Amino acid sequence: MPVPWKYLGLAGLAGVAATGVVVARRRRAQTDYDPDELRDRLHRRLAEIPGEGGEASGGSGESEKASI
């Protein structure tokens, strides 16, 4: 019995296309933020971290100037 290569190729192509659709649907939606909004969101997330005190080390350099 000859192997139906056309059908096998079409089935493979359909499988690749279906996998692409699944991956595209599972991908998290990405939102474009302007720089100020992104900075505010990151500062809020940093402030929520326990034990950090809401201050990032090396941010503006003021703490380094005060210690000199």
C-alpha positions in Angstrom: 0.0 0.0 0.0 1.6 3.3 -1.0 2.0 6.0 1.6 -0.2 9.0 1.0 2.5 11.6 1.2 0.2 14.4 0.3 -2.1 13.7 3.2 0.8 13.2 5.6 2.3 16.6 4.5 -1.1 18.4 4.8 -1.6 16.9 8.3 1.8 18.1 9.4 1.1 21.5 8.0 -2.2 21.7 9.9 -0.5 20.6 13.1 2.1 23.3 12.8 -0.5 25.9 12.1 -2.6 24.7 15.1 0.4 24.9 17.4 1.1 28.5 16.2 -2.5 29.5 17.0 -2.3 27.9 20.5 1.0 29.7 21.2 -0.3 33.0 20.0 -3.4 32.8 22.2 -1.4 31.9 25.3 1.0 34.7 24.9 0.4 37.5 27.4 -1.0 40.7 26.0 1.7 43.3 26.0 0.8 46.9 26.7 2.9 49.9 25.7 3.5 52.3 28.6 4.9 55.8 28.4 8.2 56.2 30.4 6.6 58.1 33.3 3.9 55.6 33.8 6.3 52.7 33.6 8.6 54.4 36.2 5.6 55.0 38.5 4.5 51.3 38.2 8.1 50.1 39.0 8.4 52.4 42.0 5.0 51.1 43.4 6.2 47.5 43.0 9.5 48.3 44.7 7.6 49.9 47.6 5.5 46.7 48.0 8.6 44.5 48.6 9.0 43.8 52.3 12.3 44.6 53.9 13.5 46.9 51.2 12.0 50.1 52.7 11.0 51.3 49.3 14.5 52.7 48.4 16.6 51.4 45.6 20.4 51.4 46.2 22.3 53.4 43.7 19.2 55.2 42.3 20.0 58.9 42.5 23.3 58.8 44.4 22.2 61.0 47.2 22.9 58.4 49.9 26.5 58.2 48.5 27.0 61.9 48.7 25.6 62.1 52.3 28.1 59.4 53.5 31.2 61.2 52.1 
